[in-house]
Amino acid sequence: MSEDFNMSMRKFLKQVGVTSQQAIEEAMRDAGQERTAGQSFKATVVLNVSGLDLEHKIEGTILGKSD
């Protein structure tokens, strides 16, 4: 793959990671620690790339802060 492709891919994935983390942290703050402490939350991300017929689904669990 070309260097331009690699750089654009890295930039996109960094943006996804950073903005997703910020959104989750904000939602946790808004919900309040007393509501989220010790809880687990199912998270799902669906990646679609138009023009490539790609749909990639990732599922995981995020734990609320307990301290």
C-alpha positions in Angstrom: 0.0 0.0 0.0 1.1 3.6 -0.6 2.4 5.9 2.0 -0.5 8.3 1.3 -2.9 5.5 2.0 -1.2 4.5 5.2 -1.1 8.1 6.5 -4.8 8.7 5.7 -5.7 5.4 7.3 -3.8 6.3 10.5 -5.3 9.8 10.6 -8.8 8.4 10.3 -8.3 5.7 12.9 -6.7 8.2 15.4 -9.7 10.5 14.9 -12.1 7.6 15.5 -10.3 6.5 18.7 -9.9 10.0 20.2 -13.4 11.2 19.4 -15.0 7.9 20.5 -13.2 8.0 23.9 -14.2 11.6 24.4 -17.9 10.8 23.7 -17.9 7.8 26.1 -16.2 9.8 28.8 -18.7 12.6 28.5 -21.6 10.2 28.6 -20.2 8.6 31.7 -19.8 12.0 33.4 -23.3 13.0 32.4 -24.7 9.7 33.8 -22.9 10.3 37.1 -20.5 8.1 38.9 -23.1 6.8 41.4 -25.1 5.4 38.5 -22.2 4.0 36.5 -19.9 2.7 39.3 -19.5 -1.1 39.1 -21.7 -1.3 36.0 -20.8 -2.7 32.6 -22.0 -1.2 29.4 -22.2 -3.0 26.1 -20.6 -1.0 23.3 -21.0 -1.5 19.6 -19.2 0.2 16.7 -20.2 -0.3 13.1 -17.7 0.8 10.4 -19.1 1.4 6.9 -16.9 2.3 4.0 -18.9 3.4 1.1 -17.7 2.3 -2.3 -16.0 -0.8 -0.8 -19.1 -2.7 0.3 -17.6 -2.9 3.8 -19.5 -3.2 7.1 -17.4 -4.2 10.1 -19.0 -4.6 13.5 -17.0 -4.5 16.8 -18.6 -5.3 20.1 -17.1 -4.9 23.6 -17.8 -4.0 27.2 -16.9 -0.8 29.0 -16.8 -0.8 32.8 -17.9 2.2 34.8 -15.4 3.8 37.2 -15.5 2.2 40.7 -13.1 4.6 42.6 
